């Protein structure tokens, strides 16, 4: 029998956020598939009653909370202490949480404290013959594994975006407070704020419908034998402004800056997709001037519909990976596309 | 050796944990072996130092340069022969002392067991001052990609000030740290930490890859070769872990190639697609 615990943070307004509700959906599917299993919800934050009420009718039999000003901060020491305390109070054998930056920072340490094991970036859960298996990718999304564990507690961080967010009618929930001692030793670190990209800067934005990937070809010599980097910058920024797309880049393009070559000034390592970048999830992706495995396989693993613009009709990575490959000059196509998008808005 | 940092209160003892991964340009294929999944031709695939851990090494070297009497160790668990190959290049990038562990570098190994082996190696470094200790590494490997090992190393060492996805670490005049960590939405979380000991799982950081410096390489090799010779063998059992399957994604898309179309035609098609 598995004792399932879902761990979630209460948002700043006290509510249970989307990622936490996705983890709850995943846990509920497991509860259905694992006979005699029980479900508890553990909440961490400054005030967690609102979040507990929000999930009151989810099917959990226990609602455990660690609340207080010290737990509002996304800080390893207090987050780990809270998660450890809740997991012990729930006597959990299976701990599920959303793979947010906050949980990913502390859950491996929590698993060690509990004497258990951890799997992160889990993209799927399945139950076969009463045995739980998790699905996750290895070697930067190049191969998918299905694995099982006998060691308990098993801590599983589910990647956001893999499950629907649980919805239900709020009701009063009976919240059990789990006392956790804080103090100087746990509060040597203080979160002082967040740095957001400049307004004009574009980064990978998970909420965007489209991922636009700029490749190194934008900075190379064009048909006239000259580079046209300022024009490339303007075309890309215009498109992003019109489409509200998320901006990704290839490693080679980002690295060019370090080599003293002409680069698109708004790109940084935060835009990088692929091996040493992110593998974002978007419904659509448009790659431009890219060549190589990184943008088309690793970086695009979780892009549903993919199109590419390239001058190379034989690009082995676009063929078979993109749905449509336009063999064309991206400068010309993007200029026309920007005109059409602008006309559509006026 | 034991107290080389005495009298320099902002000197750090920086331990960088880094393993090897197949060169990203290689095509990887899984196969099933008696000890679980592995990569086809794993032992002959060209290897590199794990990319994000490499950034951690560059940042460590930079921090050590800024704070005299600091020292950098590179603790690496990998097959000894491959480690020797990779060190020929890596040793030219930054000054460090190698602590080698001879064992698998596969992504299919258990993070908790790897963390245990790394922690034992760190604890065995002679004269390590835990109060000045900074543990660096990549926030995720390019193999397992779990982002779990560093936290467990930190836990085993009793360090509860930990940061992941770090892009910047600045030391204040009072010895405190300001840390930028990657969080959702392309943002950075800014934290202040009282000082060492702490764990930093680095993302890309802000430093370019250093150029090869043969002089640094020569100096490093004086300790690299002895470290490789006395590398402790490590066996990772993967206790309680079973891989039901490891497969390459089969999906091959039927790509429609659009040639000789006018830019305006392509743009119109793209606009329609974007608006669907």
Interface residues (C-beta under 8 A of the other chain):
Chain A: X74 X75 X76 X77 X80 X100 X101 X102 X104 X105 X106 X107 X108 X109 X111 X112 X113 X117 X118 X119 X120 X121 X133 X137 X138 X139 X140 X142 X143 X144 X145 X146 X147 X148 X149 X150 X151 X185 X186 X188 X189 X190 X191 X192 X193 X194 X195 X196 X197 X203 X204 X205 X206 X207 X210 X243 X258 X269 X270 X272 X275 X276 X284 X286 X293 X294 X301 X305 X306 X307 X309 X313 X318 X319 X320 X321 X322 X323 X324 X325 X326 X327 X328 X329 X332 X333 X334 X335 X336 X337 X339 X340 X341 X344
Chain B: X21 X22 X24 X25 X28 X30 X37 X39 X51 X52 X107 X108 X110 X111 X112 X115 X142 X143 X144 X145 X146 X147 X148 X149 X150 X151 X152 X154 X155 X156 X160 X161 X162 X163 X164 X165 X167 X180 X181 X182 X183 X184 X185 X186 X187 X188 X189 X190 X191 X192 X193 X194 X195 X203 X204 X208 X209 X239 X240 X241 X242 X243 X244 X245 X246 X247 X248 X249 X252 X253 X254 X255 X256 X257 X258 X259 X260 X261 X263 X264 X266 X267 X268 X270 X271 X273 X274 X275
